[in-house]
Amino acid sequence: MSISYPQKHPHLLITFLFMHKAIRENGKEFCRFFVYTSFQVKEMSVPLLDGFSSSVYDNNRKGGSAMEYTKRNRAMTLFLWVIGFEYIACNLAHPMTPAIIKTLHLGDYMFGLAFAAMAITNFLFSPFWGKITKNIRLSTLMLISCCGYGAGQCLFMLARNEAMILTARAFSGIFASGYSVVPMIYIVDYSPEGKQGRNLTLMTTLTVVSGAFGYLVGGVLGDISISFCFLIQIAGMVLSGILFFCVMRRNEQAPKKETQQIRILLREANPFSAFLSIRPYFCKALVALFASILCAFIAYNAFEQCFNYYMIDQFDFSTSYNGAVKAVTGIVSLLANLTLCMAILRRRKIDFPLTIMLFLCALFAILMILMPNLIAFLAIAMVFFGCTAVFQPLLQEQVAERSRAQEQGSGVIMGFYNAVKSLGMIFGALVAGFIYDLLPELPFWMAGLFFALAALCSLFYCRLHRRERQHASQGKD
């Protein structure tokens, strides 16, 4: 399963130069984030915090000391650095998946089916990871999640048929939900007052940019040897888990319920009963919000999975050039996040701008397949990925706003968000994989349709949320 390695990869250098120039000229927030870490990380000395949950930083929210506020900012900055490293590692194998399917002579539908297998377990176990944070330290959960995902990728590396691939991807999905849910809970609960939205956006930006960079490096390593790339990924995930454990351990105390009996923990591990924990927080506005999230991620994953496979199947791209395209989309996403997205978040009125972004995603997803040549197709794709880079952190901030309003429910709501997101991943990838066999352009039409539905649900949420704020203000009066 080795592919000949081209002697030179000039697109690597070009991508690095573009990223450097983009960050210098347009990434003021991103530059401040990196420079701040580089020059002040030596002063990392963070005291243990009092308790865990959305009230962890109650003292800080009431106006803690400036020194304590600064230390917490530095702790969060180092945590975000590790997030970036982890997402480089976990994306290394993605550009090789289409090549593996082609090499093993499997059906075209397998690209969607393999992703859906991972998404199903991701969906089922997301509420469990959100609930178990009350019993086990976040740092321990991140160590388990990263190492578990590495073990799943080892199984994927050894897979030689459909059943083995599906088993390996399903196993990886259990732990992928862990390293998706836990960082959001950590940021919501441990960020200083007023910094949650900014830190969530920085995390999303880092996952997009680091994921694109990992995709690029993985494509180049895949040209050398697919097995070698897997081994690098596994080592990177284990190292990420150790780094998370060391960085987060000094910034938290054990949850109050950590000494619970094993019997109770096993009952809470039931993924279906964990979904029932969201019921106390449900209302019309929350239903509209999660309907919008579901439709948006069905659309995004139908497009994403189809796009990656489409590049290799229709345009004969190698893994390295497929990775290079993904890296450019990462640069576009970075610029969109650090300009448009940050500007929207600073205004603190995100409901209507999010609706507009979802409508634009629907428009560009359909426009793309109407383009007459490859250059026009890729140009529209870059604009589309810029829009998707903006809508994701805005959706996250909407959910985080709901989560912060609950004293004890932040983990449950963020876990349910990841579960709904995973449900979108399942349906989007699975249906896109099967309809691709009928017509390669059908998944693009599907993405456009569901983005339009997401925008309509978001518009409905805008109205409900506005009424909630009006009632709240009248109650204060």
ABEGO torsion letter per residue (X at the ends): XBBBBBABBAAAAAAAAAAAAAAAAABAAAAAAAAAAAAAAAABBBBBBBEBEAAAAAAAAAGBBAAAAAAAAAAAAAAAAAAAAAAAAAAAAAAAAAAAAAAAGBBAAAAAAAAAAAAAAAAAAAAAAAAAAAABBAAAAAAAAAAAAAAAAAAAAABABAAAAAAAAAAAAAAAAAAAAAAAAAAAAABBBGAAAAAAAAAAAAAAAAAAAAAAAAAAAAAABAAAAAAAAAAAAAAAAAAAAAAAAAABBBBAAAABBAAAAAAAABAAAAAAAAAAABBAAAAAAAAAAAAAAAAAAAAAAAAAAAAAAAAGBBAAAAAAAAAAAAAAAAAAAABAAAAAAAAGBAAAAAAAAAAAAAAAAAAAAABABAAAAAAAAAAAAAAAAAAAAAAAAAAAAAAAABAAAAAAAAAAAAAAAAAAAAAAAAAAAAAAAABAAAAAAAAAAAAAAAAAAAAAAAAAAAAAAAAAAAAAX
